[in-house]
């Protein structure tokens, strides 16, 4: 957790059990639902006793043009031009009373899920091999290939299910957002 000595801490306090407190890590990304909008994957950059601050990207009315020139052959040049909007970073203050829900991932990083995701993709793409197994070995080949598919899904699904979970804090009914020394 990012905390400086002497700095207040941002906490969630349970409404019915005041001794139950959760400290919010400022290095984590949060899904923040307010009474008028939602913000996903936002870091809390600052807070005081009644508001939190997050940064958002706002689309401006300006665009920028990018051009790339490629030499396809000795006699021909190709230029690709595309236009992208320009965004600016802005800080938004959200009052504690406006926040209805906070969600955070169980894990800070999901990079460890990537191998399991590739195994899952392999299982889905392996379904295309079922006709080949049927032609090669008949009904037994299909059963064997379906068993391989089930094993791949059995390996990939539980870590992906656990790794994509979020902890949800309902600030309307169960929790209170406040600062603590």
Phi, psi and omega in degrees: 000142179268105177219139178259146180300129180092347179278144175295157177250144176271122184229161169249127180245133180293138184294319184265341179235087186297343178279345179274112183228147176236124177276133179269126179279125182284351178273352184269156172269139181235149169263118186243120177252124178249181181291340182239345180201175175232147178235124180249145179053055179243139174270143174277112186270336182199160176203159170226199186286351181222352182221157169242154179242134174229159177257141177227158175262129181242131179286129176270176178276002183259154177234159174235148182249131176247136178232134177234133178252132179237139173264107179278317176218179182296328185261351187235131174249142177235131177244127177252126180238131174220155185248133177236144176287155178262133179249153173234150178271136179222153179259134180245131175266131178238124178290144178305322183291339180276339184285124180259327183208143172238136174232143174222150177291151176294329183239140180295318183240141178253014181299329181292346179278346186301314178299322179292326177294320178294323176297318177297320177296320177299321178295319180292317179290333179292343177298330179294341180275353179302316177297325178296317178295324179292320179291319185287309187238004178074214184296322179295321179297321178295317179297317179296316181292323177296325177294318177298317178299316180296322178295316179298317178293322178295329177283320188276323190293312183300314178296324179293320178298314181290319184289342181258009179286152177232149172265129185249130176245115181272105183276353176279324187244322191250327189239157175236131177271126181205173176253156181217145179282000000 
